[in-house]
């Protein structure tokens, strides 16, 4: 079906292009833009068989031109005589192109241009010979035809190169976008792995307490059912721990290891974050402008962790801005010489944080994101994770300043020694 559609597009465009022409040698012999369109279609639709395509085009284009001439002149016979020799041109063009280029395994632009010149010149020569006899095609006529063919082939080649360059640019942009999404996804997984590792320690603690309780029960007179239940709890917790370990190993071995990048400049990291944030804003259908102002540039080795920190804070800022409000989220970075640290400041003009909540916003489970329609509540580990990562992974600190219904400002201070200067 795809090939049929491409063939019909080619035939239609060539037919329309046949109306843009100049007369050469005689009133019935024309040099048309249609040949340029036909050559371009042969290049951009490489799966189409040139002989089959030339048969379809060789029928549609002359027939269309014949109708146009008949409408203008009112004489069907003269119109047919003028248009039908075009069939010879397209049939010859398709056959020559098939054997010189289509069947050649070593395709390149030089061969493509050479083939176009030969197809154009020889097909025009065949059409002239059909119309006026073989003797009409003398060296002078052939020279003219080859000159015309070279000009048209150059035009076709230039357009095809431009199309290929555009496709290459789109492919590159698509790959860059996928790479950025992959980097964000990796940072999310990396932070989840960090949180799961932390959870394993807590799980081990629960398991030890369960076993301790089981042994304590042996010394006291408790029902056998309670002994069994306590042991089952310890076993179940142990299985949960093994499940966590399998998930972590799977992520680290099969996903994170494949895209592990040793370092990233802070400007590249923020650029990736910016792309992700703009997509999130679009998904949430909010009118929010994200602005990044970086006064410094340096190399980040633990870039997944830093991405998780900044991304979590920005996502909170997006959620804090209502859909009806014109929002602004600004990420600033500068060197704090007094603290010997880099200051990542993220400010938003959202709903702010209530004074009574300021002391508990980093507590596990705290969340203001409650959906009244569904009853769903956010799990509340975003800021907990942020604080944990800042303090334990970077030996830094985080400061929050907020005014309800006006703004919220997070300052993430990370020692300069954690990064490599450019």
Secondary structure, DSSP 4 states (H G I P E B T S, - for coil): -HHHHHHHHHHHHHHHHTTSEEE-SSTT-EEETHHHHHHHHHHH-TTS-HHHHHHHHHHHHHHHHHHHHHHHHS-HHHHHHHHTTHHHHHHHHHHHHIIIIIT-SS--HHHHHHHHHHHHHHHHHHHHHHHH-GGG--HHHHHHHHHHHHHHHHHHHHHHHHHHHHHHHHHHHHHHHHHHHHHHHHHHHHHHHHHHHHHHHHHHHHHHHHHHHHHHHHTTT--HHHHHHHHHHHHHHHHHHHHHHHHHHHHIIIIITTT--S-EEHHHHHHHHHHHHHHHHHHTT--EEEEEEES--EEESSHHHHHHHHHHHHHHHHHHS-TTS-EEEEEEEEEETTTTEEEEEEEE-SS---GGGTTTTTSTT----B-TTT--B----HHHHHHHIIIIIS--EEEEEEETTTEEEEEEEEEGGGSEE-
